[in-house]
Amino acid sequence: MAMFQPSSKRDGIEGQILDLDTAVKDGVLGGVDSGVVGTGVGEKLDLGRMIEELDLSEVPSVFICPISLEPMQDPVTLCTGQTYERSNILKWFSLGHFTCPTTMQELWDDSITPNTTLYRLISTWFSQKYLVMKKRSEDVHGRVSELVETLKKVKGQARVLALKELHQVVAAHATARKVLVDGDGVSVVSALLGPFTSYAVGSEVIGVLVSLNLDCESKRNLLQPARVSLMVDILNEGSIETKINCTRLIETLIEGKDFQLEIFRSHSLLVGLMRLVKDKRHTNGICPGLRLLRTVCLHSEVKSLLVSIGAVSQLVELLSGLEPECLELALSILDALASVPEGRLALKNSSNTIHVMVKLLMRISENCTQYALSILWSVCKLAPEECSLIAVEAGLAAKLLLVIQSGCNPILKQQSAELLKLCSLNYSDTIFISKCKLTRTIQ
């Protein structure tokens, strides 16, 4: 459950720090919709269950145990006037403390008194919140069912409007997502994807589906070639939000299972993903695009196609401006492309490959260093004389010595030693030793 955060905001309302007198006087502890006031205590709802299910980030501070910073279910008061959750203060005593945890006063009386007034206030407040939440859930359940029935009947603009509302409800409410998955909602919505589906309908359908936890049967249904083709078309034509939704949905469909490679061996898909990761105006699409690229390029046929559309040089140019998470993804893709001959050649022919990879060694993370080292090995092995000279002049030798002397894994050190040996073949011992000096590399 979320810890109490006095300064947090929820739905635009600032968190309140309250004392008990002020809370009761201002009516804060009972202030909810009048339609359910007074019904909470009568329901005799389980307080612990309500606290767990509501999981509120904003709770009046008088309800919070100063020890655990969580709402109290059994508040008791010490002789100092401070109130705690019973189990927490008893644990405090069992550790040998005979002081008040808040004031650190020594206790002149070790008895604890149940704070029944505060307990009733807590129970009433959470009961009212819980009943409001349940009422909203029931409303959401009913509305989702209505929208699914509507989608079975309407066409044109009415269908688009129903999908837009369903998209909004599903994005906002876990209850709505559960209703769709448990009933026939997923099949009804999925059926709207077809060869003649409009962009307006398709983008809303994808927005709904990407929010759901789809089962294997639903995924197989969506992996039909015509539906995948439509997703790819929308990926190339849609807004940035729709492009990201398409990317995430496709990744979900092929994640952790075998899939028909021919469906995704698509020039349009790869072009669309490269456009997404290169879009400097909408950087929120970079990571989703790179994640899907990494997944599909596990297959050699896709690697070759990706190289043929110029992805290698484009990814190399992107590296310097990427955040660490995206950078690691891009390097993993380039390393995968280096496993095919045309990929290695493209890396060698890209003018910045060697300089960028040398710069990334020991800079971001061990994974990034491993990918960069693997790429450098592929390129230098392809053209030892040409590429090794460029790499050493860029400071590779000194960087490799840093890797060898670092605390990274032994395999990485071994790869560094082998690459260092390969680079040294083109120099006399004296000249190569001078190239290993750290001064220029550090600068």
N, C-alpha and C positions, 0 to 999 in steps of 0.2 A: 504494500500500500504506500502511496506517496507520503513523504514526510511533510509535516506542517511547515508552510512557508509564509510568514506574516506579510511579506512584501509582495507576494504574488498577486496577479490579476486574473480574473476569470470572467469571460463575457463582458469585459470592459468595466467591471466593478472592482474598485481597489480593495485589497484585503484590510480587515479592521482588527485592531488590537483593542480588546474590550475588557473592562473589569465587570464583575458580576452585577453590581448595582446599576451601572450604566446600561448594561445589556438588557436587564429586566425593565428599567425605566423607559428606554427607547424602543422596546418591543422588538429588538433585533433577533432574539432567540426564538420568537414565534412568528416572524414575518414571512409568510409564504402565501400562495394563492388562497383566497378565502374559501374556495370550493372544497378544500380538504382540511382546513383548520379544525381541530377538535376530533378528527377521526384517527389520529396517529396512535394515541395511547390505547384507545379502545381496541385497536387491532391486535395489541400485544405482540407486535412484531419483534423478532430477535434483533437486539441492538448490534451485536457483533456482525451478524449477517448484513444488516443495513449499512454499517460502516464500510464493510468490505466491498459490497456491490456498488455503493455510491462513489467510493474512492475520490472524495472531494479534495481539491487542492486548497480550498479556502474554508476554514472552519473557525468559529469564534475562539479566541485564545483561551477563554475561561474553560473550554472543553478539552484543552490539550494538556496532557501530563507533562510537567517540566522535565521529567527524566527521559521518557521515550519519545517525546514530541509527537505523540499520536493521540487521537481522541480517546478519552477515558470511557470505560464500560462499567467500572465499579469504583467510583471516586470515594476516597476516604481522606479525612482531614486530621492533621497533627495538632498538637497543643500550640504550635506556633501560628496556626490559622492557615497554613499552606495545604493545598489539596493535591493528591497524587492518585494514580492508578494503584489499586491495592497490591497487585502482584509486583509492581515495580518498587514500591516502598518497602515491601517485605523482603525483596531481594537485597535492597540497600542495607536493611538491618542485618540480614544474614551474612553480609560481608564484613560485619564488625563495626559499622558506622552507627553512632547514636546521636546524629545531628540531623538538622533539617537540610536536605540537599540544596534548597534554594537560598536560604539565609545563612546556612552553616552554623546556626545557633545550636548549642547543646540542648537536648530535650530533657525537660524536667518531669515529663510524663511520657512513657513509651506507649500509651494506648493510642489506637486509631479509631476514629469515629466515622461511620458511613455518612456521606454527604447526600442525603436523600433528596434534598431540594435540587441540587445540581444534577443528580441522576435523572430526576423527572424532566428537568429542562433539556438535558442532552437527548433523552429518549424522545421527547416531544419534537424537538428540532429535527432530529434525524428521521423520525417517522413521517413528518410532513414532507420533508425533502424526498424521502423514499416513495411516498404515495404519488407525489407529482411526477417523479421519474417513471413509475409504473404506468401512470395514466398516459404519459407521453409515448411510452413504448407501445402501449395498446393502440394509440392513435396512429403511430408509425406503421405498426403491423397491418392495421386495417387499410391505410392509404396505399401501402405497397401492394397489397392484394388487389385493391381496386385498379391500380395502374397496370398491373400484369394482365388483368381481365380486359382493360381498355386496349392494350397493345394487341390483343388477339383480334380486335374488331376494326380498329381505325386505320386509316392510311393518310398519306400526304402530310400536311402541316400539323394535323392533330396528332399523328404518330410522333413527329419531332417534338412537339410540346410535352407529350406524355413521357418520352424518353428523357428530355431535359429535366423534368421534375424528378423522375426516378433516379437519374444521375446525381442530382443534388441530395436527395434523401439518403441514398446508399453511401455517398461520401461522408455524410454527417452522422449516421446512426448505425451502430453495430447491429441493432435489432433488425434494421432493414436488410442488412447483408445476410443475416441468418435466415430471415423469411424467404429471401430469393433462393438461397442454396437449398434449404430444406424442402421447398415446394417445387413447382414446375417453372419457376421464374427464369432460371438459367437457360433452360431449353427454349422457352418462349423468346427471350431476348436474343439468344444465339441464332435462332431461326431467321431473324431479321437481317443477318449478314448473308448476302448472296451476290451473284454477278451483276444484278441490276440495282443494288442498294445505292442510294444517293450518299454524297459526302456528309450531309447534315445528319442523316440517320446513322451512318456508319460510325462517325466520330462519337456520337452519344452512346451507341451500343458498346463501343470499345471503352469509353469512360466508365460505364457501369461494370463491365466484365473485369476490368483491371483491379477493381476494388474487392473482388470476391475471392474466396478460397475454393478454387475449382477442383472437383474430383477428377479422377482419371478418365471417366466416360465423357465428361464435359470437355476435357482437353482434347480427347480424340475427335470429338465432334467438331471442334474449332480448327483442328489441323487438316481439315479437308482442303485440297489445293485451291478451290475457288475462294474460300474464306481467307486463306493465307494471302492469296493474290490481292484481295480487296484491302487487307491490312497494310500490305506493302504500298499499294496505291495511295492510301490515306496517309501513310508515313511520309510520302514524298510531297503531298499536297496540303496537309493540314497545318493548323496553328501549332505553336511550339508545345502547348499543353497536349494537343492531340498526338503530336509526334512522339512525345515522351510516353504517353499512355500506350501507343502502338508498340513502342520498343519494349516497354515493361511487360505487356501482355504476351508478346512473342517470346520473350525470355522465359516467362512463366510456363508457357506451353511446351517448351523444349527442355526445361530444366530437369536434370536428374533422371532422364529417360532417353531411350533410343528414339530417334525421329527419322522421318523420311528425308534424307539429305537432298533429294532432287527438289523438294518443295522450297528449300532455303538456298539452293544454289542459284540465286537470282541476282542478276546484274543490278536490277532496280533496288533490291533490298540493300545491297552493299553501298550503292551510290547514295541512297537515302540516309544510311547511317553515317557515312563520311560527311555528308552535308550537315548532319546534326552535330557531330563532334567538332566541326570547323566553324560553327555559328558563334561568332564572338559577341553578338548582341544578346544571345540567350545561353549563358554558360551553364544553366541548370540542366541542359540536355546532354552535356559532354559525358558525364559518368554513365548515365543509362545507355547511351550509344556505344561507348567503349565496352561496357559489360556484355552487351549482345554481340558485338564484333568478336570479343574474345571467345565467346561460346561457339559461334558458328565457324570460326576459323580454326577450330580443332581438327577439321577435316582438310586433307591435302587439296582436294578439288576446289574448296572455297578459298584456301590460301592462294592458289594460283590465280583465281579470279580476282581476288583482292589486290594482288600485286599488279595485275593487268590494268586496273583502273587508277593506278598511280598512288595507292594508299601509303606506300612506304615513305616516299619523300614528303607527303603531306603530314604524316604522323611525326616524322622527325622534326619538321618545322614547328609543330605544335608543342613539342616537349617542354621547351623553355618557359612557356607561359602557363603550364598546368599545375593545379594543386596536387599535393602528394598522392592522394588516393587515385586521382585520374592519371597521374604520371606513371604510377605503378601498373595500372591497367594498360596504358599505351605501350609501355616497355614490354609487358608480357605478350602483347599482340605482335610487336616487332620481332621479339625472340621466336615466336611461333612461325612467323613468316621467314625467318632465317633458316628454318629447317627444310625449305624447298630451294632448289637451285636458283630459280628466278628471283626468289626473295633475297638470297644472299647477294646476287648480282645487283639488284636494285639498291640494297643497303650500301654496297661498295660504290655505286655510281652517284649516290646522293652526297653532295659536297660537304654537308655538315655532319654526317653520321659519326665519324670518328671523333671530331672535336666535342660534340655534344655528349657522346658516351663517356669519354675521358673525364669530362667535367662532372658527370653525374656519379662517378665512382666515389664512395665514402661520403656522399653528400646528403642523401635523403633517408634511406633505410637499407638494411641488409638485402632485402628482396630487390630493391632497385639496383643495388650494386651487383647482385648476382645476374640480373637480366642484362645490364649494361656490359658486364664482363663477358657473358655468353655471346652477345652480339659482336663485341670486338673480336672475340676468338674466331667467330664465323667469317668475319670480313678479312682479318689478317691471315687466316688460313687459306682463304681463296686467292689472295694476291699478296704473299708474304713480303716481297721486296718493296712494292709500292705502298701498301697500307701500313706496314710496320714502321717505315720511315716517317710517315705522316703522324702516326700514333705517338711515337717516341718524341717527336718535335712538339706535340701537343701536351707533353708531360706525362705520358702513360707510364713510363718506367718508374718514376717516383711514386705515382699513385699505386702501382702494383706492390711496391715495397711497403707502403702504408697498409694495404690490405693484408699482406703476409704477416706483418707485425701486430695486427689488430687482434681483437678477441673474437672475430667472426668464425663461422664453422669451418672445419678442416677441409671440406670439399672445395669451398671458395678459395681457401689459401692454396690448395693444390692447383686449381685452375689458374690462379694468378701466377704461380711459379712457372707453369708450362707456357703461359703467354709471354712472360718475361724472358724465358729462354728462347722462344721463337723470335722475339724482337731483337735479341742480342746478336743473332746470327749475321746481321747486316752491319755490325760495327766492330772495330777493334776494342779490346778490353778497356783501354784507357779512355777512349771517347765514350764508350757506353757507360762507364762509371760516372763520367761527368754529366751524362744525361739523367742519371739517377739522383742528382742533388735535388733537395726539396725546396730550395729557395724560390725558384721560378714557379714551381707548381703551387706553392702556398700563396704567392702573390697573385 
